[in-house]
Amino acid sequence: MAFTAKDVAALRAKTGAGMMDCKNALAETDGDVEKAIDVLREKGLSKQAKKADRIAAEGVVLTYTDDNGVTVIVEVNSETDFVAKNEKFKDLVLGVAKTVAEKNPATVEALQEMTMVGRDETVAAAFQEAVLSIGENMKIRRFDRVTVPAVTYIHGGGSVGVVVTFDAAPEAVATEAFQTMGKDVAMQVAAMSPQYLNAEAVPADVLAHEKGIMIAQLKEDPKMANKPEQVLEKILVGKIKKYYEDVCLVDQTFVKDNNLDVKGYVASVAKTLGTEIKVTGFIRYARGEGLEKREENFADEIAKMVQ
């Protein structure tokens, strides 16, 4: 079967592979386009396996809320921040978020096998094609999905993403005051990175460990040596309170008004709306946190490419 330059161009448009790769694939399959796509996929998977050894610690954190009020936060990593700004990459990440919202996968592995919303291929296949087309390793790292009232915030173009969940009446959630408050709290989470929602959420072993450190500090302080036990107890209570203010979201000083803590701010908005509002949880993703990042010098990298 013969093939033309137009066939090569069409195959390239379908697969994102190089012109010569498309020409060779068509020659290898005697012009059969479907078989040529399979050949390119096989070669693309081979290339992707090599790319998978490279560190993907850049990328983007994205949040998405569908028409049914399902909210998703997802982190997809790439090797460079250049790719994170690529429109194809952004569309891919949005497709992932929509698929999580609609199909509720239990794990990243389960998500990979699902047909991506808006496409005829699986999520894994969509990523394989993107790797072939864009030329970088890309990975879905994690996602969360919530079905209760939530407000989201994305900082720095996707460097940090936050979802804060609430217990509140639908009519309250629909107000501008609630949405503003929710975004303020989400921005608090992004900026102050709390570890727990409230004092009750701090694990007993963590609190015991912190108390142990505090007691040791008091014993080491010469000024405390002759203090009565009840005074030391009061000091310890004060230290624990300060610890909660540092690590618990609702106890943190509200960054926009230092006269309030976060729970006080939420209560003030609830009072204005004549309802009750409770913060029930939060999710905070920082892009690439905990991942090893490439330390190569950019100039050296360019020099390697030139060579």
Secondary structure, 3 states (H helix, E strand, C coil): CCCCHHHHHHHHHHHCCCHHHHHHHHHHCCCCHHHHHHHHHHHHHHHHHHHCCCCCCCCEEEEEECCCCCEEEEEEEECCHHHHCCHHHHHHHHHHHHHHHHHCCCCHHHHHCCECCCCCCEHHHHHHHHHHHHCCCEEEEEEEEECCCEEEEEECCCCEEEEEEEECCHHHHCCHHHHHHHHHHHHHHHHHCCCECCHHHCCHHHHHHHHHHHHHHHHHCHHHCCCCHHHHHHHHHHHHHHHHHHHEHHHCECCCCCCCEHHHHHHHHHHHHCCCCEEEEEEEEECCCCCCCCCCCHHHHHHHHHC
